Amino acid sequence: MERAHLSPPIFESDRDTDQFIATFLMHHFPDQQDIEWLAHFKDAHLSDDEARILIHAREIGSFQIFEFFSFKDFDDFLRR
């Protein structure tokens, strides 16, 4: 997935029931609704990765710092 520049899945596990859930997000493929929502941030001049981060956060309702590492321009984001 990394070679294809796709984010890895998000894993949630439950040791008590010996089950896990893998969630694959579609933030790499924004639809019309995503594009319209991102238009609210046009003055921020977001990079493609920043836009994907926002869509990711909107999809799951949160964003954790370790998830930043799955985005290519993380170092550039920190320099801002």
C-alpha positions as CSV (number, residue, x, y, z in Angstrom):
1,M,0.0,0.0,0.0
2,E,2.9,2.3,0.8
3,R,4.3,2.0,-2.8
4,A,0.9,2.9,-4.1
5,H,0.8,6.0,-1.8
6,L,-2.3,4.6,0.0
7,S,-2.8,4.9,3.7
8,P,-2.7,1.6,5.7
9,P,-5.9,0.3,7.2
10,I,-6.9,1.3,10.7
11,F,-7.0,-1.7,13.0
12,E,-9.2,-2.1,16.0
13,S,-8.9,-5.2,18.1
14,D,-10.8,-6.9,20.9
15,R,-8.7,-9.4,22.7
16,D,-11.7,-10.6,24.8
17,T,-13.6,-11.8,21.7
18,D,-10.4,-12.5,19.7
19,Q,-11.6,-10.3,16.8
20,F,-10.3,-7.4,14.9
21,I,-11.7,-4.9,12.4
22,A,-9.7,-3.4,9.6
23,T,-11.0,-0.2,8.1
24,F,-9.9,1.0,4.7
25,L,-10.7,4.7,4.1
26,M,-11.4,6.2,0.7
27,H,-9.9,9.6,1.4
28,H,-7.5,9.1,-1.5
29,F,-10.5,9.1,-3.9
30,P,-12.6,12.2,-2.9
31,D,-16.2,12.3,-4.3
32,Q,-18.2,15.3,-5.2
33,Q,-19.4,15.7,-1.6
34,D,-15.8,15.8,-0.3
35,I,-14.8,18.3,-2.9
36,E,-17.7,20.6,-2.0
37,W,-16.9,20.3,1.7
38,L,-13.2,21.1,1.1
39,A,-14.2,24.2,-0.7
40,H,-14.9,25.7,2.7
41,F,-11.1,25.6,3.2
42,K,-10.0,27.2,-0.1
43,D,-8.4,30.2,1.7
44,A,-6.1,27.8,3.5
45,H,-4.4,26.7,0.2
46,L,-4.3,23.0,1.4
47,S,-1.9,20.6,-0.2
48,D,-3.3,17.3,-1.5
49,D,-2.2,15.5,1.7
50,E,-3.7,18.1,4.0
51,A,-7.0,17.8,2.1
52,R,-6.8,14.0,2.6
53,I,-6.1,14.4,6.3
54,L,-9.2,16.6,6.7
55,I,-11.3,14.1,4.8
56,H,-9.9,11.2,6.9
57,A,-10.7,13.1,10.1
58,R,-14.2,13.8,8.9
59,E,-14.8,10.1,7.9
60,I,-13.8,8.6,11.2
61,G,-14.6,11.6,13.5
62,S,-11.0,12.0,14.8
63,F,-7.4,12.0,13.8
64,Q,-4.5,10.7,15.9
65,I,-0.9,11.9,15.5
66,F,0.4,8.5,14.4
67,E,-1.9,8.6,11.4
68,F,0.0,11.7,10.1
69,F,2.9,9.3,9.3
70,S,0.9,7.7,6.6
71,F,0.8,10.9,4.6
72,K,3.7,11.7,2.3
73,D,4.1,15.4,3.0
74,F,4.2,15.0,6.8
75,D,7.6,16.7,7.1
76,D,6.5,19.6,5.0
77,F,3.4,19.9,7.1
78,L,5.5,20.2,10.3
79,R,7.7,23.0,8.7
80,R,4.7,25.3,8.2
